[in-house]
Amino acid sequence: MKRIDIYNFSKKAFGKFLAIAALFVVAVAGLVGCGDTEYTSYKGPDYILFSDTLYVLPVVDDEEYHEIPVVATNACDYDRTVAVEIIDAGSNAVEGRHYSLESNSITIKAGELVGNLRLRGYHSNIDVYDSIGVKLHLIVPEDVEWELYGTEANVVLKKACRFDINAFTGYCLVTSTFIINYMPSIDMRLVESVVDTTAENTIIIKDYFFDGYDARIRFSTSDINNPLIEMDEQDFGPTSEAFGTLYGDGMIKMYQPTAYTSYYSSCEKFILQYMTLYVPGMAAGYNTVGTFVNAVEWISDDEAEKLKREGY
């Protein structure tokens, strides 16, 4: 289950993003005309540029268009149209197969500061593990090109699937570094999950690691580019069953550490979760069992029945 990391901006790109964002705020705060129309406040040069250097577009179908803003520092009293071209040397996405542009030009209308390039990706032609993108070049007159920030932007096309909680119910396989370290007689657990009817976007994984001890996991669905999962502190299992003896209060607790990213994939129907285990009632410094990583993959009923016949 390899994850492609496309969320981390370089320091240079992030600095550029902040500078452009600050410039855009100034431009919006006080407009100045390009022609005979006069505005107030901002009296800097007239530039046209992409609002950012990197865009990550979640492609959920073959129809949805995404808007890539092109901004101007000054508003004019006439429409301005600029062209966009694809830089082949910096692109590995194929136009017409992986994406298409609604138009190769953008118009910033009179009195406005923003025009949008519209691009759509083709979900059916992008693999979930693909790392593909398009490099765009904004063709503008030299007198409105800001040399410091340039005229290029990169667009990453990321296959995504809309969240459906029912995709995370039914039979699932649990593998974990905890199993490797503390449950050597097995290599994975075959368990089942159901929707938690008392909490939004939450499932209950029955008998997560030990029979009779369930896990409640909550899905964050507000940002399709950041499909994160959350887990409140809860019981993990008894120390007697996990370690063969009684420690502390006799119960292992689990919680999700903030130092690691736990996430889900709607396309592949799995979650990858970090958990930290500790035993209440033990002296500080001796109560932490460790931090472990779990992979939970949902499978079909037929696959589950086959695994049952094999002893899982």
VOPAGU-2260 file (C-alpha; in pm, 1 decimal, decimal comma):
REM VOPAGU-2260
SITE   aa  ch    i         X         Y         Z
SITE  MET   A    0       0,0       0,0       0,0
SITE  LYS   A    1     237,8     267,5    -120,3
SITE  ARG   A    2     140,8     627,3     -63,0
SITE  ILE   A    3     261,8     897,2    -301,7
SITE  ASP   A    4     357,0    1204,9    -100,0
SITE  ILE   A    5     237,0    1506,4    -302,4
SITE  TYR   A    6     137,7    1729,1     -14,2
SITE  ASN   A    7     476,4    1857,9     102,5
SITE  PHE   A    8     577,8    2187,0     -53,5
SITE  SER   A    9     946,5    2270,8     -77,0
SITE  LYS   A   10    1060,2    2570,6     128,2
SITE  LYS   A   11    1116,6    2765,9    -193,1
SITE  ALA   A   12     770,3    2692,2    -329,9
SITE  PHE   A   13     607,1    2767,5       3,9
SITE  GLY   A   14     788,4    3097,8      31,0
SITE  LYS   A   15     676,0    3189,0    -315,7
SITE  PHE   A   16     319,2    3095,6    -227,8
SITE  LEU   A   17     323,8    3327,2      74,9
SITE  ALA   A   18     469,1    3613,7    -125,5
SITE  ILE   A   19     207,1    3581,5    -397,7
SITE  ALA   A   20     -70,2    3546,6    -140,1
SITE  ALA   A   21      46,0    3865,2      31,7
SITE  LEU   A   22      62,3    4044,6    -301,8
SITE  PHE   A   23    -287,6    3930,6    -389,5
SITE  VAL   A   24    -425,2    4058,5     -58,4
SITE  VAL   A   25    -267,4    4397,9    -123,4
SITE  ALA   A   26    -408,5    4405,3    -474,4
SITE  VAL   A   27    -758,2    4319,7    -353,2
SITE  ALA   A   28    -738,8    4575,4     -72,2
SITE  GLY   A   29    -684,3    4864,6    -308,8
SITE  LEU   A   30    -726,3    4853,8    -684,0
SITE  VAL   A   31    -560,6    5075,8    -941,7
SITE  GLY   A   32    -675,3    5107,5   -1299,9
SITE  CYS   A   33    -476,9    5007,6   -1608,3
SITE  GLY   A   34    -648,0    5243,9   -1846,3
SITE  ASP   A   35    -837,0    5563,8   -1778,5
SITE  THR   A   36   -1020,3    5420,7   -1476,8
SITE  GLU   A   37    -859,3    5523,6   -1146,9
SITE  TYR   A   38    -872,5    5336,2    -819,5
SITE  THR   A   39    -692,2    5393,1    -490,3
SITE  SER   A   40    -415,8    5253,6    -269,7
SITE  TYR   A   41    -196,1    4997,6    -453,2
SITE  LYS   A   42      35,7    5172,5    -698,7
SITE  GLY   A   43     278,0    4896,4    -785,5
SITE  PRO   A   44     358,0    4747,1   -1127,2
SITE  ASP   A   45      99,7    4556,7   -1328,3
SITE  TYR   A   46     170,9    4183,2   -1323,6
SITE  ILE   A   47     -19,2    3869,6   -1431,4
SITE  LEU   A   48      78,3    3533,3   -1285,6
SITE  PHE   A   49     -50,8    3199,5   -1153,7
SITE  SER   A   50    -178,9    3226,3    -796,3
SITE  ASP   A   51      48,8    2938,5    -691,7
SITE  THR   A   52     326,6    2718,5    -824,1
SITE  LEU   A   53     170,1    2382,1    -734,7
SITE  TYR   A   54    -187,6    2255,2    -755,4
SITE  VAL   A   55    -300,4    1909,5    -641,3
SITE  LEU   A   56    -627,2    1815,7    -812,0
SITE  PRO   A   57    -833,0    1519,9    -682,7
SITE  VAL   A   58    -986,1    1348,1    -984,7
SITE  VAL   A   59   -1309,5    1178,5    -876,7
SITE  ASP   A   60   -1478,0    1132,3   -1216,2
SITE  ASP   A   61   -1439,1    1214,6   -1584,3
SITE  GLU   A   62   -1658,7    1525,2   -1581,9
SITE  GLU   A   63   -1562,2    1764,9   -1303,3
SITE  TYR   A   64   -1360,2    2073,7   -1396,0
SITE  HIS   A   65   -1108,2    2226,3   -1155,9
SITE  GLU   A   66   -1026,9    2596,2   -1164,6
SITE  ILE   A   67    -665,1    2715,6   -1161,4
SITE  PRO   A   68    -658,0    3086,9   -1077,4
SITE  VAL   A   69    -454,4    3338,6   -1275,8
SITE  VAL   A   70    -425,2    3669,3   -1086,9
SITE  ALA   A   71    -344,7    4028,0   -1177,0
SITE  THR   A   72    -204,6    4288,9    -941,4
SITE  ASN   A   73    -412,8    4565,7   -1098,1
SITE  ALA   A   74    -767,9    4581,3   -1228,8
SITE  CYS   A   75    -821,7    4727,8   -1575,9
SITE  ASP   A   76   -1122,3    4885,4   -1744,5
SITE  TYR   A   77   -1107,8    4629,5   -2026,8
SITE  ASP   A   78   -1093,5    4249,9   -2058,4
SITE  ARG   A   79    -748,7    4089,9   -2076,1
SITE  THR   A   80    -700,0    3748,9   -2236,8
SITE  VAL   A   81    -377,2    3550,5   -2201,2
SITE  ALA   A   82    -282,7    3210,2   -2339,9
SITE  VAL   A   83    -155,8    2898,6   -2162,2
SITE  GLU   A   84      66,7    2631,6   -2313,3
SITE  ILE   A   85     177,3    2288,2   -2192,1
SITE  ILE   A   86     548,9    2240,0   -2134,1
SITE  ASP   A   87     605,8    1886,2   -2261,2
SITE  ALA   A   88     945,7    1852,8   -2096,3
SITE  GLY   A   89     789,3    1895,0   -1752,7
SITE  SER   A   90     470,6    1693,1   -1808,6
SITE  ASN   A   91     404,1    1320,5   -1802,9
SITE  ALA   A   92      24,1    1340,6   -1820,5
SITE  VAL   A   93    -113,6    1302,1   -2172,6
SITE  GLU   A   94    -367,1    1557,0   -2291,1
SITE  GLY   A   95    -682,1    1384,4   -2411,7
SITE  ARG   A   96    -606,9    1072,7   -2209,6
SITE  HIS   A   97    -535,9    1191,5   -1855,4
SITE  TYR   A   98    -678,4    1543,5   -1874,0
SITE  SER   A   99    -818,4    1814,7   -2099,8
SITE  LEU   A  100    -838,3    2192,6   -2089,2
SITE  GLU   A  101   -1166,8    2368,4   -2147,3
SITE  SER   A  102    -969,3    2642,0   -2322,9
SITE  ASN   A  103    -605,1    2732,5   -2378,3
SITE  SER   A  104    -671,7    3090,7   -2274,8
SITE  ILE   A  105    -789,2    3278,6   -1965,8
SITE  THR   A  106    -979,4    3604,8   -1954,3
SITE  ILE   A  107    -953,7    3846,2   -1664,2
SITE  LYS   A  108   -1260,9    4062,0   -1704,8
SITE  ALA   A  109   -1268,1    4438,8   -1674,7
SITE  GLY   A  110   -1257,9    4552,7   -1313,1
SITE  GLU   A  111   -1156,0    4206,5   -1187,9
SITE  LEU   A  112    -831,3    4055,3   -1059,8
SITE  VAL   A  113    -878,3    3684,3   -1127,1
SITE  GLY   A  114    -945,1    3459,6   -1424,5
SITE  ASN   A  115    -956,9    3081,2   -1411,3
SITE  LEU   A  116    -806,3    2813,5   -1631,0
SITE  ARG   A  117   -1042,1    2514,2   -1624,0
SITE  LEU   A  118    -893,4    2164,2   -1634,1
SITE  ARG   A  119   -1052,7    1824,5   -1585,5
SITE  GLY   A  120    -889,7    1487,9   -1526,5
SITE  TYR   A  121   -1007,7    1146,8   -1646,5
SITE  HIS   A  122   -1057,5     926,0   -1342,7
SITE  SER   A  123   -1092,7     607,2   -1546,8
SITE  ASN   A  124    -750,3     656,2   -1708,5
SITE  ILE   A  125    -552,2     737,4   -1392,9
SITE  ASP   A  126    -424,4     465,5   -1161,9
SITE  VAL   A  127    -434,8     517,5    -787,5
SITE  TYR   A  128     -54,9     484,7    -772,1
SITE  ASP   A  129      13,3     711,2   -1069,3
SITE  SER   A  130     229,6    1015,5   -1013,0
SITE  ILE   A  131     138,8    1228,4   -1311,5
SITE  GLY   A  132     125,4    1598,3   -1374,9
SITE  VAL   A  133     113,5    1885,5   -1617,6
SITE  LYS   A  134     349,7    2181,5   -1636,5
SITE  LEU   A  135     176,7    2500,5   -1746,9
SITE  HIS   A  136     328,0    2814,2   -1896,0
SITE  LEU   A  137     142,1    3142,0   -1893,6
SITE  ILE   A  138     206,3    3343,5   -2210,5
SITE  VAL   A  139     193,4    3709,5   -2115,1
SITE  PRO   A  140     354,1    4027,4   -2253,9
SITE  GLU   A  141     696,8    4098,9   -2109,4
SITE  ASP   A  142     579,4    4416,3   -1941,1
SITE  VAL   A  143     335,5    4222,3   -1716,7
SITE  GLU   A  144     565,9    3928,8   -1643,6
SITE  TRP   A  145     709,2    3930,7   -1293,4
SITE  GLU   A  146    1057,0    3789,3   -1338,6
SITE  LEU   A  147    1093,5    3709,4    -968,1
SITE  TYR   A  148     803,3    3461,6    -973,5
SITE  GLY   A  149     792,5    3350,8   -1333,6
SITE  THR   A  150     503,5    3225,0   -1542,8
SITE  GLU   A  151     494,2    2850,0   -1471,3
SITE  ALA   A  152     287,7    2621,3   -1251,2
SITE  ASN   A  153     274,4    2246,9   -1189,7
SITE  VAL   A  154     -52,6    2054,1   -1169,0
SITE  VAL   A  155     -59,0    1709,9   -1004,5
SITE  LEU   A  156    -348,8    1481,7   -1100,2
SITE  LYS   A  157    -440,7    1251,2    -814,6
SITE  LYS   A  158    -696,5     973,4    -852,2
SITE  ALA   A  159    -951,4    1003,8    -572,8
SITE  CYS   A  160   -1280,3     840,8    -478,2
SITE  ARG   A  161   -1575,0     993,3    -297,6
SITE  PHE   A  162   -1614,2     872,3      58,6
SITE  ASP   A  163   -1871,5     600,4     123,8
SITE  ILE   A  164   -1870,5     464,9     477,2
SITE  ASN   A  165   -2027,9     140,4     358,4
SITE  ALA   A  166   -1704,3      63,9     172,5
SITE  PHE   A  167   -1544,7      25,7     515,8
SITE  THR   A  168   -1789,1    -229,5     652,7
SITE  GLY   A  169   -1787,7    -607,4     632,6
SITE  TYR   A  170   -1489,9    -839,7     642,3
SITE  CYS   A  171   -1142,5    -691,7     675,5
SITE  LEU   A  172    -787,8    -810,1     732,5
SITE  VAL   A  173    -577,3    -658,0    1008,8
SITE  THR   A  174    -198,0    -670,7     988,1
SITE  SER   A  175      19,0    -486,4    1238,8
SITE  THR   A  176     364,6    -447,2    1383,8
SITE  PHE   A  177     197,6    -533,4    1715,9
SITE  ILE   A  178     101,8    -873,4    1573,3
SITE  ILE   A  179     458,6    -924,0    1453,8
SITE  ASN   A  180     601,1    -841,5    1797,3
SITE  TYR   A  181     344,0    -985,2    2037,9
SITE  MET   A  182     127,0   -1234,5    1849,0
SITE  PRO   A  183     379,3   -1461,6    1672,7
SITE  SER   A  184     133,1   -1746,6    1627,8
SITE  ILE   A  185     -60,5   -1550,1    1361,5
SITE  ASP   A  186      26,7   -1317,4    1075,9
SITE  MET   A  187    -305,9   -1132,4    1054,3
SITE  ARG   A  188    -660,6   -1121,8    1190,2
SITE  LEU   A  189    -981,7   -1165,5     991,1
SITE  VAL   A  190   -1247,8    -948,7    1155,9
SITE  GLU   A  191   -1564,1    -755,6    1066,9
SITE  SER   A  192   -1670,8    -393,0    1089,8
SITE  VAL   A  193   -2005,5    -215,0    1110,7
SITE  VAL   A  194   -2125,0     144,7    1096,6
SITE  ASP   A  195   -2142,6     312,8    1435,6
SITE  THR   A  196   -2499,0     444,9    1436,9
SITE  THR   A  197   -2425,8     673,8    1733,3
SITE  ALA   A  198   -2147,1     878,9    1571,5
SITE  GLU   A  199   -2103,4    1041,2    1230,2
SITE  ASN   A  200   -1856,2     886,7     981,1
SITE  THR   A  201   -1749,9     626,4    1236,8
SITE  ILE   A  202   -1710,3     249,8    1216,4
SITE  ILE   A  203   -1669,3     -18,0    1481,2
SITE  ILE   A  204   -1412,3    -286,4    1405,0
SITE  LYS   A  205   -1524,1    -587,8    1603,4
SITE  ASP   A  206   -1262,2    -787,3    1797,5
SITE  TYR   A  207    -985,8    -563,9    1658,4
SITE  PHE   A  208    -690,1    -748,1    1813,3
SITE  PHE   A  209    -855,6    -946,4    2093,1
SITE  ASP   A  210   -1201,0   -1103,5    2106,8
SITE  GLY   A  211   -1447,3    -880,2    2287,4
SITE  TYR   A  212   -1246,1    -560,1    2238,5
SITE  ASP   A  213   -1366,0    -339,3    1953,3
SITE  ALA   A  214   -1215,0     -27,5    1798,1
SITE  ARG   A  215   -1407,2     285,9    1700,8
SITE  ILE   A  216   -1247,9     475,7    1414,2
SITE  ARG   A  217   -1369,8     805,7    1273,4
SITE  PHE   A  218   -1316,6     930,3     915,4
SITE  SER   A  219   -1242,9    1293,6     835,1
SITE  THR   A  220   -1418,9    1378,7     507,1
SITE  SER   A  221   -1383,3    1758,4     487,6
SITE  ASP   A  222   -1080,1    1753,9     254,2
SITE  ILE   A  223   -1058,2    1488,2     -15,6
SITE  ASN   A  224    -684,7    1557,8     -48,6
SITE  ASN   A  225    -634,5    1472,4     319,8
SITE  PRO   A  226    -837,4    1156,4     395,7
SITE  LEU   A  227    -745,3    1123,5     761,7
SITE  ILE   A  228    -875,0     894,0    1034,0
SITE  GLU   A  229    -907,8     964,7    1405,1
SITE  MET   A  230    -941,2     746,1    1712,2
SITE  ASP   A  231   -1024,8     848,7    2068,2
SITE  GLU   A  232    -850,9     675,1    2356,4
SITE  GLN   A  233   -1014,6     339,3    2426,8
SITE  ASP   A  234    -953,1     -12,8    2556,5
SITE  PHE   A  235    -720,3    -229,0    2349,0
SITE  GLY   A  236    -717,5    -558,1    2541,2
SITE  PRO   A  237    -617,4    -724,6    2870,0
SITE  THR   A  238    -251,6    -748,7    2968,7
SITE  SER   A  239    -307,7   -1111,6    3067,9
SITE  GLU   A  240    -397,4   -1206,8    2714,2
SITE  ALA   A  241    -140,6    -984,5    2544,3
SITE  PHE   A  242     157,4   -1053,7    2771,0
SITE  GLY   A  243      53,0   -1361,9    2967,7
SITE  THR   A  244      46,8   -1183,9    3305,1
SITE  LEU   A  245    -120,6    -899,2    3494,9
SITE  TYR   A  246      36,5    -553,4    3469,9
SITE  GLY   A  247     -88,1    -231,4    3626,7
SITE  ASP   A  248    -467,1    -207,7    3614,0
SITE  GLY   A  249    -476,9    -515,8    3391,6
SITE  MET   A  250    -595,2    -327,6    3081,2
SITE  ILE   A  251    -403,5    -193,2    2780,9
SITE  LYS   A  252    -525,1     142,1    2649,3
SITE  MET   A  253    -474,8     267,7    2294,4
SITE  TYR   A  254    -478,4     613,6    2138,9
SITE  GLN   A  255    -375,6     766,5    1807,3
SITE  PRO   A  256     -47,6     963,1    1832,4
SITE  THR   A  257     -36,1    1306,1    1671,0
SITE  ALA   A  258     324,6    1266,2    1557,1
SITE  TYR   A  259     221,8    1028,2    1276,4
SITE  THR   A  260     -36,3    1056,0    1000,1
SITE  SER   A  261    -314,4     796,7     997,2
SITE  TYR   A  262    -523,5     791,1     680,8
SITE  TYR   A  263    -765,3     597,9     462,7
SITE  SER   A  264    -808,8     526,9      92,2
SITE  SER   A  265   -1161,1     523,4     -46,0
SITE  CYS   A  266   -1035,8     390,3    -380,2
SITE  GLU   A  267    -851,2      93,9    -229,4
SITE  LYS   A  268   -1069,8      40,8      78,0
SITE  PHE   A  269    -801,9      37,7     343,9
SITE  ILE   A  270    -682,8     238,8     641,0
SITE  LEU   A  271    -331,5     282,0     772,7
SITE  GLN   A  272    -332,1     368,7    1139,9
SITE  TYR   A  273     -72,9     444,7    1404,5
SITE  MET   A  274    -158,0     356,6    1763,3
SITE  THR   A  275      24,0     402,6    2091,8
SITE  LEU   A  276     -40,7     151,7    2371,6
SITE  TYR   A  277       7,1     202,6    2742,3
SITE  VAL   A  278     -93,3      31,4    3068,3
SITE  PRO   A  279    -259,0     250,5    3336,5
SITE  GLY   A  280    -152,3     187,5    3694,5
SITE  MET   A  281     214,3     136,1    3616,3
SITE  ALA   A  282     493,5     374,1    3712,7
SITE  ALA   A  283     574,3     655,5    3470,7
SITE  GLY   A  284     839,0     547,1    3224,0
SITE  TYR   A  285     728,6     184,9    3249,1
SITE  ASN   A  286     368,6     211,7    3136,1
SITE  THR   A  287     418,3     263,8    2761,5
SITE  VAL   A  288     412,0     -50,3    2548,2
SITE  GLY   A  289     505,4     127,4    2224,8
SITE  THR   A  290     373,5     279,7    1902,1
SITE  PHE   A  291     261,5      42,7    1627,8
SITE  VAL   A  292     128,9      71,9    1274,3
SITE  ASN   A  293    -182,1    -115,3    1157,3
SITE  ALA   A  294    -309,0    -180,0     806,1
SITE  VAL   A  295    -676,1    -272,8     769,9
SITE  GLU   A  296    -792,7    -388,5     425,8
SITE  TRP   A  297   -1154,6    -461,9     338,3
SITE  ILE   A  298   -1218,0    -774,7     132,1
SITE  SER   A  299   -1511,3    -948,0     -33,4
SITE  ASP   A  300   -1725,3   -1213,3     131,8
SITE  ASP   A  301   -1581,9   -1474,6    -104,6
SITE  GLU   A  302   -1225,3   -1385,9      -6,6
SITE  ALA   A  303   -1324,2   -1399,7     359,8
SITE  GLU   A  304   -1484,2   -1742,5     322,8
SITE  LYS   A  305   -1169,7   -1872,1     154,8
SITE  LEU   A  306    -956,2   -1740,6     442,3
SITE  LYS   A  307   -1190,8   -1900,5     694,5
SITE  ARG   A  308   -1138,9   -2236,3     526,6
SITE  GLU   A  309    -766,2   -2177,6     560,9
SITE  GLY   A  310    -801,1   -2131,6     936,4
SITE  TYR   A  311    -828,1   -1756,5     981,7
